[in-house]
Amino acid sequence: MALSFKQQCSFLLKLGRMLHQYGTPAFRLEAHLNTLAAHLNLDGYFLVSPTTLTYCLWVKGAPDDDVYNYSMRVKPGDLDLGSLARTDALVNELLAGKCTLEEAKAGLNAIETAGPPYPVWLTLLAFILSGCAFSMLMRGSWQDVVWAGALSALVYGFIVWSSRSQRIATMLEPLVATAVAVAAVGVTQLDSSVNQPLVVLSSLIVFVPGLSLAMGFRELAARELISGTARIMDSLMVLFKLYFGTVLGLAIGLLIWGTVPPEETQHLPQWIVWPAVFALASGLTVVFKARAEDAPWGVASGLLAYAVSTLVTASWGITLGAFLGAFVVGVYANLFARWRNAPASLVTLPGMVVLVPGSKLYVGLDSVVSGNQTLSVDQIGVQTFLMFMSLIAGLIFASAVVEPRKSL
């Protein structure tokens, strides 16, 4: 019995660490671990934060002094929707009695040691597509779209470099922002019609922590105060590192290349935003490492989120548009989770990416520090905060209308 208890605890430890590594929010991870612990005839509690995992477990009905305590130091996880889906499928098999605990643990080892789900060339293409799509979504010029894609390829090069060097990984955000800003200043020497701030922002869009901020506020709404506060502060620090790197890169670029008077350019037509949303959602499914069979559902979530928020915003304002957009995404995700018996996060996150105002927060930071608006958006700080609150409220109301059957 003692060996079996240790095996059960070991499995829960590994499962929790992996789900945390794949970007699962604290309140969902704790609920999932509690569900699985009950299935294994264990009782206890879990404390999850972006940097620590704490377990306290015991066999139901066992003496009070027969308790297993464990705490581990972890790093904030990155989104890996494919590994999350495979891990959840493995747990489903365990809960259904289709595999033993030893087989489930071997499956976790296989998932953890598996290589990247997509080849390098496809991931590079996804980064380029994401940068181009965001520039199109912001209705820049075709020159902006092309250069945003080119600098997004540079960003991916730094990401590959950081995967091979711990020294580069520790300074990735400010380093890549500096390199992109220097290159953007050089681009204006070749084409003075390029919207330099928009090109930089589009190239760095995969780093802008809008989704992470939304997750932090969602955790606070679930009263996960430690995890939510820590995630928000980590996101803000990433934002400041990106902005500092951009300012430093622009200063270096001006010293190297000099200044060029900007030219007026013609913006892309309004209809271009729809293909842009499709392209952005498609690119991010690869960036988030979603499985091929889940990708169409994630892209549909992004299109649905944008369609609802755009239609509602035109009639009732941006705050209500964000609320109803998140509400529809939440209902759609919960229905998807019921139908496919898969984590709702697989389609919630692609939809929320289209809605979260992370880029506006970046632009607002530029307005506060420099006194100049990179893009013409008024009252950006208040608008960003209200949008975040609307998004969280939309997800909460969606769970009340369509109750999720899965904790993930």
C-alpha positions as a Markdown table, in Angstrom:
| # | Residue | x | y | z |
|---|---|---|---|---|
| 1 | Met | 0.0 | 0.0 | 0.0 |
| 2 | Ala | 2.9 | 2.4 | 0.8 |
| 3 | Leu | 4.4 | 1.8 | -2.6 |
| 4 | Ser | 1.1 | 2.3 | -4.3 |
| 5 | Phe | 0.6 | 5.6 | -2.4 |
| 6 | Lys | 4.1 | 6.8 | -3.5 |
| 7 | Gln | 3.4 | 5.9 | -7.1 |
| 8 | Gln | 0.1 | 7.8 | -7.0 |
| 9 | Cys | 1.8 | 10.9 | -5.5 |
| 10 | Ser | 4.6 | 10.7 | -8.0 |
| 11 | Phe | 2.1 | 10.6 | -10.9 |
| 12 | Leu | 0.3 | 13.6 | -9.5 |
| 13 | Leu | 3.5 | 15.5 | -9.1 |
| 14 | Lys | 4.6 | 14.9 | -12.7 |
| 15 | Leu | 1.1 | 15.6 | -14.1 |
| 16 | Gly | 0.9 | 18.9 | -12.2 |
| 17 | Arg | 4.4 | 20.0 | -13.2 |
| 18 | Met | 3.7 | 19.2 | -16.9 |
| 19 | Leu | 0.2 | 20.9 | -17.0 |
| 20 | His | 1.8 | 24.0 | -15.3 |
| 21 | Gln | 4.6 | 24.0 | -17.9 |
| 22 | Tyr | 2.0 | 24.0 | -20.7 |
| 23 | Gly | 0.4 | 27.2 | -19.4 |
| 24 | Thr | -2.6 | 25.9 | -17.4 |
| 25 | Pro | -4.1 | 28.6 | -15.1 |
| 26 | Ala | -3.8 | 28.0 | -11.3 |
| 27 | Phe | -7.5 | 27.6 | -10.6 |
| 28 | Arg | -8.0 | 25.1 | -13.4 |
| 29 | Leu | -4.9 | 23.1 | -12.5 |
| 30 | Glu | -5.9 | 22.9 | -8.8 |
| 31 | Ala | -9.4 | 21.7 | -9.7 |
| 32 | His | -8.0 | 19.1 | -12.2 |
| 33 | Leu | -5.5 | 17.7 | -9.6 |
| 34 | Asn | -8.3 | 17.5 | -7.0 |
| 35 | Thr | -10.5 | 15.5 | -9.5 |
| 36 | Leu | -7.7 | 13.1 | -10.2 |
| 37 | Ala | -6.7 | 12.7 | -6.6 |
| 38 | Ala | -10.3 | 11.8 | -5.7 |
| 39 | His | -10.3 | 9.2 | -8.4 |
| 40 | Leu | -7.1 | 7.7 | -6.9 |
| 41 | Asn | -8.8 | 7.6 | -3.5 |
| 42 | Leu | -6.6 | 10.4 | -2.2 |
| 43 | Asp | -7.4 | 13.5 | -0.3 |
| 44 | Gly | -5.5 | 16.7 | 0.1 |
| 45 | Tyr | -4.9 | 20.2 | -1.3 |
| 46 | Phe | -2.8 | 21.9 | -3.9 |
| 47 | Leu | -1.3 | 25.4 | -4.0 |
| 48 | Val | -0.3 | 26.6 | -7.5 |
| 49 | Ser | 1.5 | 29.7 | -8.5 |
| 50 | Pro | 3.6 | 30.7 | -11.6 |
| 51 | Thr | 6.8 | 29.8 | -9.7 |
| 52 | Thr | 5.9 | 27.1 | -7.1 |
| 53 | Leu | 3.8 | 24.0 | -6.8 |
| 54 | Thr | 2.9 | 22.7 | -3.3 |
| 55 | Tyr | 1.2 | 19.4 | -2.6 |
| 56 | Cys | -0.3 | 17.9 | 0.6 |
| 57 | Leu | -1.8 | 14.4 | 0.0 |
| 58 | Trp | -3.0 | 11.5 | 2.1 |
| 59 | Val | -5.0 | 8.4 | 1.6 |
| 60 | Lys | -8.7 | 8.9 | 2.5 |
| 61 | Gly | -9.3 | 7.6 | 6.0 |
| 62 | Ala | -5.6 | 7.3 | 6.8 |
| 63 | Pro | -4.2 | 8.6 | 10.1 |
| 64 | Asp | -3.5 | 12.3 | 10.3 |
| 65 | Asp | 0.2 | 11.8 | 10.6 |
| 66 | Asp | 0.4 | 9.8 | 7.3 |
| 67 | Val | 0.6 | 12.9 | 5.0 |
| 68 | Tyr | 2.8 | 13.4 | 2.0 |
| 69 | Asn | 4.0 | 17.0 | 1.6 |
| 70 | Tyr | 6.0 | 18.2 | -1.4 |
| 71 | Ser | 7.0 | 21.6 | -2.8 |
| 72 | Met | 8.9 | 22.3 | -6.0 |
| 73 | Arg | 10.3 | 25.4 | -7.7 |
| 74 | Val | 9.1 | 25.9 | -11.2 |
| 75 | Lys | 9.3 | 28.5 | -14.0 |
| 76 | Pro | 6.2 | 30.2 | -15.5 |
| 77 | Gly | 4.9 | 28.0 | -18.2 |
| 78 | Asp | 4.6 | 28.7 | -21.9 |
| 79 | Leu | 1.5 | 27.8 | -23.9 |
| 80 | Asp | 1.7 | 24.4 | -25.5 |
| 81 | Leu | -1.8 | 23.5 | -26.5 |
| 82 | Gly | -0.8 | 20.2 | -28.3 |
| 83 | Ser | 0.9 | 18.8 | -25.2 |
| 84 | Leu | -2.0 | 20.0 | -23.1 |
| 85 | Ala | -4.5 | 18.1 | -25.2 |
| 86 | Arg | -2.4 | 14.9 | -25.3 |
| 87 | Thr | -1.9 | 15.0 | -21.5 |
| 88 | Asp | -5.6 | 15.5 | -21.0 |
| 89 | Ala | -6.4 | 12.6 | -23.3 |
| 90 | Leu | -4.1 | 10.4 | -21.3 |
| 91 | Val | -5.7 | 11.4 | -18.0 |
| 92 | Asn | -9.1 | 10.6 | -19.6 |
| 93 | Glu | -7.9 | 7.1 | -20.4 |
| 94 | Leu | -6.8 | 6.7 | -16.8 |
| 95 | Leu | -10.1 | 7.9 | -15.4 |
| 96 | Ala | -12.0 | 5.6 | -17.8 |
| 97 | Gly | -9.9 | 2.6 | -16.6 |
| 98 | Lys | -8.4 | 2.1 | -20.1 |
| 99 | Cys | -4.8 | 2.2 | -18.8 |
| 100 | Thr | -3.0 | 1.6 | -15.5 |
| 101 | Leu | -1.2 | 4.2 | -13.4 |
| 102 | Glu | 2.2 | 2.9 | -14.6 |
| 103 | Glu | 1.1 | 3.1 | -18.3 |
| 104 | Ala | -0.2 | 6.6 | -17.7 |
| 105 | Lys | 3.1 | 7.7 | -16.2 |
| 106 | Ala | 5.0 | 6.2 | -19.1 |
| 107 | Gly | 2.7 | 8.2 | -21.4 |
| 108 | Leu | 3.5 | 11.4 | -19.6 |
| 109 | Asn | 7.2 | 10.6 | -20.1 |
| 110 | Ala | 6.6 | 10.1 | -23.8 |
| 111 | Ile | 4.7 | 13.4 | -24.1 |
| 112 | Glu | 7.4 | 15.3 | -22.2 |
| 113 | Thr | 10.2 | 14.0 | -24.3 |
| 114 | Ala | 8.5 | 14.4 | -27.6 |
| 115 | Gly | 10.0 | 16.8 | -30.1 |
| 116 | Pro | 8.3 | 20.0 | -31.5 |
| 117 | Pro | 5.0 | 19.2 | -33.2 |
| 118 | Tyr | 5.8 | 21.2 | -36.3 |
| 119 | Pro | 8.9 | 21.5 | -38.5 |
| 120 | Val | 11.1 | 24.5 | -38.2 |
| 121 | Trp | 10.0 | 25.9 | -41.6 |
| 122 | Leu | 6.3 | 25.8 | -40.7 |
| 123 | Thr | 6.9 | 27.5 | -37.3 |
| 124 | Leu | 8.9 | 30.2 | -39.1 |
| 125 | Leu | 6.1 | 30.7 | -41.6 |
| 126 | Ala | 3.6 | 30.9 | -38.7 |
| 127 | Phe | 5.7 | 33.7 | -37.0 |
| 128 | Ile | 5.9 | 35.6 | -40.3 |
| 129 | Leu | 2.1 | 35.1 | -40.9 |
| 130 | Ser | 1.3 | 36.4 | -37.4 |
| 131 | Gly | 3.4 | 39.5 | -37.8 |
| 132 | Cys | 1.9 | 40.3 | -41.3 |
| 133 | Ala | -1.6 | 39.5 | -40.1 |
| 134 | Phe | -1.4 | 41.9 | -37.1 |
| 135 | Ser | -0.1 | 44.7 | -39.3 |
| 136 | Met | -3.1 | 44.0 | -41.6 |
| 137 | Leu | -5.5 | 44.0 | -38.7 |
| 138 | Met | -4.2 | 47.4 | -37.7 |
| 139 | Arg | -4.7 | 48.5 | -41.3 |
| 140 | Gly | -1.2 | 49.5 | -42.1 |
| 141 | Ser | 0.1 | 49.8 | -45.6 |
| 142 | Trp | 1.3 | 46.9 | -47.7 |
| 143 | Gln | 4.9 | 48.0 | -47.0 |
| 144 | Asp | 4.2 | 47.7 | -43.3 |
| 145 | Val | 2.8 | 44.2 | -43.8 |
| 146 | Val | 5.9 | 43.0 | -45.8 |
| 147 | Trp | 8.4 | 44.4 | -43.4 |
| 148 | Ala | 6.5 | 43.2 | -40.3 |
| 149 | Gly | 6.8 | 39.7 | -41.8 |
| 150 | Ala | 10.5 | 40.1 | -42.5 |
| 151 | Leu | 11.2 | 41.3 | -38.9 |
| 152 | Ser | 9.0 | 38.5 | -37.5 |
| 153 | Ala | 11.4 | 36.0 | -39.2 |
| 154 | Leu | 14.2 | 37.8 | -37.3 |
| 155 | Val | 12.3 | 37.3 | -34.1 |
| 156 | Tyr | 12.0 | 33.6 | -34.7 |
| 157 | Gly | 15.7 | 33.4 | -35.2 |
| 158 | Phe | 16.3 | 34.8 | -31.8 |
| 159 | Ile | 13.8 | 32.3 | -30.3 |
| 160 | Val | 15.7 | 29.4 | -31.9 |
| 161 | Trp | 18.9 | 30.9 | -30.6 |
| 162 | Ser | 17.5 | 31.2 | -27.1 |
| 163 | Ser | 16.5 | 27.5 | -27.1 |
| 164 | Arg | 20.1 | 26.6 | -27.5 |
| 165 | Ser | 21.6 | 29.2 | -25.1 |
| 166 | Gln | 20.5 | 29.8 | -21.5 |
| 167 | Arg | 22.3 | 33.1 | -21.5 |
| 168 | Ile | 20.2 | 34.4 | -24.4 |
| 169 | Ala | 17.0 | 32.9 | -23.0 |
| 170 | Thr | 17.4 | 35.0 | -19.8 |
| 171 | Met | 17.5 | 38.3 | -21.8 |
| 172 | Leu | 15.4 | 37.3 | -24.8 |
| 173 | Glu | 12.6 | 39.9 | -24.6 |
| 174 | Pro | 14.7 | 43.1 | -24.4 |
| 175 | Leu | 17.3 | 41.6 | -26.7 |
| 176 | Val | 14.9 | 40.8 | -29.5 |
| 177 | Ala | 13.0 | 44.1 | -29.1 |
| 178 | Thr | 16.3 | 46.0 | -29.4 |
| 179 | Ala | 17.3 | 44.0 | -32.5 |
| 180 | Val | 13.9 | 44.5 | -34.2 |
| 181 | Ala | 13.9 | 48.3 | -33.4 |
| 182 | Val | 17.4 | 48.7 | -34.8 |
| 183 | Ala | 16.4 | 46.9 | -38.0 |
| 184 | Ala | 13.2 | 48.9 | -38.2 |
| 185 | Val | 15.1 | 52.2 | -38.2 |
| 186 | Gly | 17.3 | 50.7 | -41.0 |
| 187 | Val | 14.2 | 49.8 | -43.0 |
| 188 | Thr | 13.0 | 53.4 | -43.0 |
| 189 | Gln | 16.2 | 54.2 | -44.9 |
| 190 | Leu | 15.1 | 51.9 | -47.7 |
| 191 | Asp | 11.4 | 52.9 | -47.5 |
| 192 | Ser | 10.5 | 56.1 | -45.7 |
| 193 | Ser | 6.8 | 55.3 | -46.0 |
| 194 | Val | 7.0 | 52.5 | -43.5 |
| 195 | Asn | 5.1 | 53.0 | -40.2 |
| 196 | Gln | 8.0 | 52.3 | -37.9 |
| 197 | Pro | 6.2 | 51.8 | -34.6 |
| 198 | Leu | 3.5 | 49.6 | -36.2 |
| 199 | Val | 6.1 | 47.4 | -37.8 |
| 200 | Val | 8.0 | 47.0 | -34.5 |
| 201 | Leu | 4.8 | 46.2 | -32.6 |
| 202 | Ser | 3.6 | 43.7 | -35.3 |
| 203 | Ser | 7.0 | 41.9 | -35.2 |
| 204 | Leu | 6.9 | 41.6 | -31.4 |
| 205 | Ile | 3.2 | 40.7 | -31.1 |
| 206 | Val | 3.9 | 37.1 | -30.0 |
| 207 | Phe | 5.8 | 38.5 | -27.0 |
| 208 | Val | 3.2 | 41.2 | -26.0 |
| 209 | Pro | 1.7 | 39.6 | -22.8 |
| 210 | Gly | -2.0 | 40.5 | -23.4 |
| 211 | Leu | -3.1 | 36.9 | -23.0 |
| 212 | Ser | -1.0 | 36.4 | -19.9 |
| 213 | Leu | -2.5 | 39.5 | -18.3 |
| 214 | Ala | -6.0 | 38.3 | -19.1 |
| 215 | Met | -5.2 | 34.9 | -17.4 |
| 216 | Gly | -3.9 | 36.8 | -14.4 |
| 217 | Phe | -7.1 | 38.8 | -14.0 |
| 218 | Arg | -9.1 | 35.6 | -14.5 |
| 219 | Glu | -7.2 | 34.0 | -11.7 |
| 220 | Leu | -7.8 | 37.0 | -9.5 |
| 221 | Ala | -11.5 | 36.7 | -10.3 |
| 222 | Ala | -11.4 | 33.0 | -9.2 |
| 223 | Arg | -9.7 | 34.3 | -5.9 |
| 224 | Glu | -6.4 | 32.8 | -6.8 |
| 225 | Leu | -4.8 | 35.9 | -5.3 |
| 226 | Ile | -1.2 | 34.7 | -5.2 |
| 227 | Ser | -1.1 | 33.2 | -8.6 |
| 228 | Gly | -3.1 | 36.0 | -10.2 |
| 229 | Thr | -0.9 | 38.8 | -8.7 |
| 230 | Ala | 2.3 | 37.0 | -9.6 |
| 231 | Arg | 1.2 | 36.4 | -13.2 |
| 232 | Ile | 0.1 | 40.0 | -13.7 |
| 233 | Met | 3.4 | 41.4 | -12.3 |
| 234 | Asp | 5.4 | 39.0 | -14.5 |
| 235 | Ser | 3.4 | 40.1 | -17.5 |
| 236 | Leu | 4.0 | 43.8 | -16.7 |
| 237 | Met | 7.7 | 43.1 | -16.4 |
| 238 | Val | 7.7 | 41.4 | -19.8 |
| 239 | Leu | 5.9 | 44.5 | -21.2 |
| 240 | Phe | 8.5 | 46.9 | -19.7 |
| 241 | Lys | 11.4 | 44.8 | -21.0 |
| 242 | Leu | 9.9 | 44.9 | -24.5 |
| 243 | Tyr | 9.4 | 48.6 | -24.3 |
| 244 | Phe | 12.9 | 49.3 | -22.9 |
| 245 | Gly | 14.4 | 47.1 | -25.6 |
| 246 | Thr | 12.4 | 49.0 | -28.2 |
| 247 | Val | 13.5 | 52.4 | -26.9 |
| 248 | Leu | 17.1 | 51.3 | -26.7 |
| 249 | Gly | 17.0 | 49.9 | -30.2 |
| 250 | Leu | 15.5 | 53.0 | -31.7 |
| 251 | Ala | 18.2 | 55.1 | -30.1 |
| 252 | Ile | 20.9 | 52.8 | -31.4 |
| 253 | Gly | 19.3 | 52.8 | -34.9 |
| 254 | Leu | 19.1 | 56.5 | -35.0 |
| 255 | Leu | 22.9 | 56.7 | -34.2 |
| 256 | Ile | 23.7 | 54.2 | -36.9 |
| 257 | Trp | 21.2 | 55.1 | -39.7 |
| 258 | Gly | 20.1 | 58.6 | -38.9 |
| 259 | Thr | 16.5 | 60.0 | -39.3 |
| 260 | Val | 14.3 | 60.0 | -42.4 |
| 261 | Pro | 11.2 | 62.3 | -42.7 |
| 262 | Pro | 8.2 | 60.0 | -42.7 |
| 263 | Glu | 5.9 | 59.9 | -45.8 |
| 264 | Glu | 2.2 | 59.6 | -45.9 |
| 265 | Thr | 0.9 | 56.2 | -47.0 |
| 266 | Gln | -2.4 | 54.8 | -47.9 |
| 267 | His | -4.0 | 52.4 | -45.4 |
| 268 | Leu | -5.3 | 49.0 | -46.3 |
| 269 | Pro | -9.1 | 48.8 | -47.0 |
| 270 | Gln | -11.5 | 47.9 | -44.2 |
| 271 | Trp | -12.4 | 44.5 | -45.6 |
| 272 | Ile | -8.8 | 43.3 | -45.1 |
| 273 | Val | -9.3 | 42.8 | -41.4 |
| 274 | Trp | -11.3 | 39.6 | -42.0 |
| 275 | Pro | -8.5 | 37.7 | -43.8 |
| 276 | Ala | -6.2 | 39.2 | -41.2 |
| 277 | Val | -8.1 | 37.7 | -38.3 |
| 278 | Phe | -8.1 | 34.3 | -40.1 |
| 279 | Ala | -4.4 | 34.6 | -40.8 |
| 280 | Leu | -3.5 | 35.7 | -37.3 |
| 281 | Ala | -5.6 | 32.9 | -35.7 |
| 282 | Ser | -4.0 | 30.3 | -38.1 |
| 283 | Gly | -0.5 | 31.5 | -37.4 |
| 284 | Leu | -1.0 | 31.5 | -33.6 |
| 285 | Thr | -2.3 | 27.9 | -33.6 |
| 286 | Val | 1.1 | 26.8 | -34.8 |
| 287 | Val | 2.9 | 29.2 | -32.5 |
| 288 | Phe | 0.9 | 27.8 | -29.6 |
| 289 | Lys | 1.7 | 24.2 | -30.8 |
| 290 | Ala | -1.9 | 23.2 | -31.1 |
| 291 | Arg | -2.6 | 19.8 | -32.7 |
| 292 | Ala | -3.6 | 19.8 | -36.4 |
| 293 | Glu | -7.1 | 18.3 | -35.5 |
| 294 | Asp | -7.7 | 21.1 | -33.0 |
| 295 | Ala | -6.5 | 23.9 | -35.2 |
| 296 | Pro | -9.7 | 24.5 | -37.2 |
| 297 | Trp | -11.7 | 24.8 | -34.0 |
| 298 | Gly | -9.2 | 27.4 | -32.7 |
| 299 | Val | -9.3 | 29.4 | -35.9 |
| 300 | Ala | -13.1 | 29.3 | -35.8 |
| 301 | Ser | -13.0 | 30.7 | -32.3 |
| 302 | Gly | -10.9 | 33.6 | -33.4 |
| 303 | Leu | -13.2 | 34.4 | -36.2 |
| 304 | Leu | -16.3 | 34.1 | -34.0 |
| 305 | Ala | -14.8 | 36.3 | -31.3 |
| 306 | Tyr | -13.9 | 39.1 | -33.8 |
| 307 | Ala | -17.2 | 38.9 | -35.6 |
| 308 | Val | -19.3 | 39.2 | -32.4 |
| 309 | Ser | -17.1 | 41.9 | -30.8 |
| 310 | Thr | -17.1 | 44.0 | -34.0 |
| 311 | Leu | -20.8 | 43.8 | -34.6 |
| 312 | Val | -21.6 | 44.6 | -31.0 |
| 313 | Thr | -19.0 | 47.4 | -30.7 |
| 314 | Ala | -20.5 | 49.2 | -33.7 |
| 315 | Ser | -23.8 | 49.4 | -31.9 |
| 316 | Trp | -23.1 | 49.5 | -28.2 |
| 317 | Gly | -19.5 | 50.3 | -27.7 |
| 318 | Ile | -16.2 | 48.6 | -27.2 |
| 319 | Thr | -16.7 | 47.5 | -23.6 |
| 320 | Leu | -19.9 | 45.6 | -24.3 |
| 321 | Gly | -18.3 | 44.3 | -27.5 |
| 322 | Ala | -15.5 | 42.7 | -25.6 |
| 323 | Phe | -17.9 | 41.3 | -23.0 |
| 324 | Leu | -20.1 | 39.6 | -25.6 |
| 325 | Gly | -17.2 | 38.5 | -27.6 |
| 326 | Ala | -15.7 | 36.7 | -24.6 |
| 327 | Phe | -19.1 | 35.4 | -23.6 |
| 328 | Val | -19.6 | 33.7 | -27.0 |
| 329 | Val | -16.1 | 32.3 | -27.0 |
| 330 | Gly | -16.7 | 30.9 | -23.5 |
| 331 | Val | -19.9 | 29.2 | -24.5 |
| 332 | Tyr | -18.4 | 27.9 | -27.7 |
| 333 | Ala | -15.4 | 26.6 | -25.8 |
| 334 | Asn | -17.5 | 24.8 | -23.1 |
| 335 | Leu | -19.7 | 23.2 | -25.8 |
| 336 | Phe | -16.5 | 22.1 | -27.6 |
| 337 | Ala | -15.1 | 20.6 | -24.3 |
| 338 | Arg | -18.4 | 18.7 | -23.8 |
| 339 | Trp | -18.5 | 17.4 | -27.4 |
| 340 | Arg | -14.8 | 16.5 | -27.8 |
| 341 | Asn | -14.1 | 15.7 | -24.2 |
| 342 | Ala | -11.0 | 17.9 | -24.5 |
| 343 | Pro | -9.8 | 21.0 | -22.6 |
| 344 | Ala | -11.8 | 24.2 | -23.3 |
| 345 | Ser | -8.5 | 26.1 | -23.4 |
| 346 | Leu | -7.8 | 24.6 | -26.8 |
| 347 | Val | -10.4 | 27.0 | -28.4 |
| 348 | Thr | -10.7 | 29.6 | -25.6 |
| 349 | Leu | -7.1 | 30.9 | -26.0 |
| 350 | Pro | -7.1 | 31.4 | -29.8 |
| 351 | Gly | -10.4 | 33.3 | -29.4 |
| 352 | Met | -9.1 | 35.4 | -26.5 |
| 353 | Val | -6.0 | 36.4 | -28.4 |
| 354 | Val | -8.1 | 38.3 | -30.9 |
| 355 | Leu | -9.9 | 40.1 | -28.1 |
| 356 | Val | -7.3 | 40.9 | -25.5 |
| 357 | Pro | -6.0 | 44.5 | -25.6 |
| 358 | Gly | -2.3 | 43.6 | -25.0 |
| 359 | Ser | -1.1 | 45.7 | -27.9 |
| 360 | Lys | -3.1 | 48.7 | -26.7 |
| 361 | Leu | -1.4 | 48.4 | -23.3 |
| 362 | Tyr | 2.0 | 48.5 | -25.1 |
| 363 | Val | 0.9 | 51.6 | -27.1 |
| 364 | Gly | -0.4 | 53.2 | -23.9 |
| 365 | Leu | 3.0 | 52.7 | -22.2 |
| 366 | Asp | 4.6 | 54.5 | -25.1 |
| 367 | Ser | 2.1 | 57.4 | -24.7 |
| 368 | Val | 2.9 | 57.7 | -21.0 |
| 369 | Val | 6.6 | 57.6 | -21.3 |
| 370 | Ser | 7.2 | 59.6 | -24.5 |
| 371 | Gly | 4.2 | 61.9 | -24.5 |
| 372 | Asn | 3.4 | 60.8 | -28.0 |
| 373 | Gln | 0.8 | 58.4 | -29.2 |
| 374 | Thr | 2.1 | 55.6 | -31.5 |
| 375 | Leu | -1.4 | 55.0 | -32.7 |
| 376 | Ser | -4.3 | 57.3 | -32.5 |
| 377 | Val | -6.2 | 55.7 | -29.6 |
| 378 | Asp | -7.7 | 58.0 | -26.9 |
| 379 | Gln | -8.0 | 57.2 | -23.2 |
| 380 | Ile | -6.1 | 54.0 | -23.8 |
| 381 | Gly | -5.3 | 53.1 | -20.2 |
| 382 | Val | -8.9 | 53.2 | -19.0 |
| 383 | Gln | -10.1 | 51.5 | -22.2 |
| 384 | Thr | -7.6 | 48.7 | -21.8 |
| 385 | Phe | -8.6 | 48.1 | -18.2 |
| 386 | Leu | -12.3 | 48.1 | -19.0 |
| 387 | Met | -11.7 | 45.6 | -21.8 |
| 388 | Phe | -9.9 | 43.3 | -19.6 |
| 389 | Met | -12.7 | 43.4 | -17.0 |
| 390 | Ser | -15.2 | 42.8 | -19.8 |
| 391 | Leu | -13.4 | 39.8 | -21.1 |
| 392 | Ile | -13.2 | 38.2 | -17.7 |
| 393 | Ala | -16.9 | 38.9 | -17.0 |
| 394 | Gly | -17.8 | 37.4 | -20.3 |
| 395 | Leu | -15.9 | 34.1 | -19.5 |
| 396 | Ile | -17.5 | 33.9 | -16.1 |
| 397 | Phe | -21.0 | 34.4 | -17.4 |
| 398 | Ala | -20.4 | 31.9 | -20.2 |
| 399 | Ser | -19.5 | 29.2 | -17.5 |
| 400 | Ala | -22.7 | 30.1 | -15.7 |
| 401 | Val | -24.8 | 29.6 | -18.8 |
| 402 | Val | -23.0 | 26.5 | -20.1 |
| 403 | Glu | -21.4 | 24.7 | -17.2 |
| 404 | Pro | -18.0 | 23.2 | -18.2 |
| 405 | Arg | -17.8 | 19.5 | -17.5 |
| 406 | Lys | -14.0 | 19.5 | -17.5 |
| 407 | Ser | -11.7 | 21.3 | -15.1 |
| 408 | Leu | -9.1 | 22.1 | -17.8 |
